[in-house]
Amino acid sequence: MTDQDIENEIRAINSHVAPRVTLADIEEEITSEWTFTAAQGVDQAYQGNVQPECVPGVLCRLTFCVLVLRNGFTLVGKSSCVSAENFNADLGRKLARENAINHAWPLFGFALAERLYQIVPE
C-alpha cells in the first residue's frame, strides 16, 4: 500500500482529519537531496587516490541518500544489494531515499505533538 493509498483511505473514512503529518509535509521541508554510493564516497574522501581494485565491489552496491531539511537537519537513508547481478542504481537511489524519509516520520510526529501540546496542554 502506497502513502497515497493510505491518504485516500483516511479521507474516505473521515472527511475531517485532525492535524497529522503527511508525506507532503516532509517533502516540502526538503531543500536538497544527495545520493551516492559508498564507492563514490571513498573515491571523494581519498580524492581519487585509491586504486579501484582496492575498493570492495560491495561498496558500489551500497547507496546513501542524504536529505537536507529547511532547518539544516539531515536525514540519511541507505540501501544495499548483495548480488551484483541484481543491482540497479536507480532502484538503489529510490530505496535509499525512501529509507531516509522513513526516519522523518517520528521526528515530524514529535514536532506536531509538541505544537499541539503548546496550543492545548493535556
N, C-alpha and C positions, 0 to 999 in steps of 0.2 A: 504494500500500500504506500503510495507516494504521499509527500506532505500536502499536495493539493487535494488528493483524495480525502485525507483526514480533515482538511479545512472544509471541504464540501459537505462531509458527513456531519461535522459540528454545526454548520449553518443549517443543514436540513433538519436536524433535531431541534434546534432552537435559534430562531432568527435574532434574538437579542443575546449577544455573547458578552459576558463580563470581560474586563480587561485581562489580556493574556499576551503572551509572546508569540509572534508568528515568524515564519521564515522571512517574510518581507521586512520585519523589524530588524532582524540580524543583517540581512543583505544591505539595507540602507546605511548601516554603520560601517561597512567595509569600504575603506578608502583605497587600498591596494592589495594585490594578491601576487604572491611569488611562488612558483613551482620549480622544482629542480630535483635531480636525482642525487643520491649520496655520492656517486662518482663525479658528478659535476661540482658538488660541494668540495670534495677532496681536491679536484683539479684547481679550483679557485683558491682554496686555502693554501695550497702549496705553489700557487702561481705557475702552474703548468710544469713544475719541476719533479713530478712523479712519473716514472715510466709506466705507460699503460698496462704492461704485463704485471706490474706490482699491485695494481688495484684489483681486488677480488671482483669477479664478474657479478656477484650478487649485489654489489653497490650500484650497478647500472639498473637494477630492478627494484630498488628502494626509492620511493618517490616521496618528497615532502611538499607540503603546501603551507605557506605562511600567510595568514590573513592579518592585515593591519587595520585596526578599527580607528574610527574618528578620534577617539581619546588617546590614541597611541598604544593601546593594549594590543598584544599579538596573540593569535591563536595558531597552533601548529597541529597539522594533521599529517598522517603518513599512510602509505600503502606499500605493500611489498608482494613480490611474486616469487615463488620458489623455483618454478621451471622457466628457463629462458624461452622455451617454445611457446609458453602461454603469455609472455609479457607483451603488453600493449601500452605504449607510452600515454596515449590519450585516456585510456581507461585508468591507468595509474594516477594521472593527474586528477581525474574526476573523483576517484575513490579517496585520494588524499584530501581533496577539498571537502568532501562530504564528512570525512573524519574530523577535520578542523571545525566545521560547522557544528558537529555533534558536541564538541567541547563548549560551544557558546550557549547552548540551551540552559544549563543550570546557572550560568553566570547572569544571563538575561532574566531568568526567572527570579533569581535573588534580587536583582535590581528592581524589577517590577514589584515584588513583595515589599521591598523597602519603601518605594514610592507610595504604595497603597497604605502602608503602615503609618507613614508620615502624615497622610491625609486623615485617616481614621484609625488611631491606635486601638488594638483589641483590648 
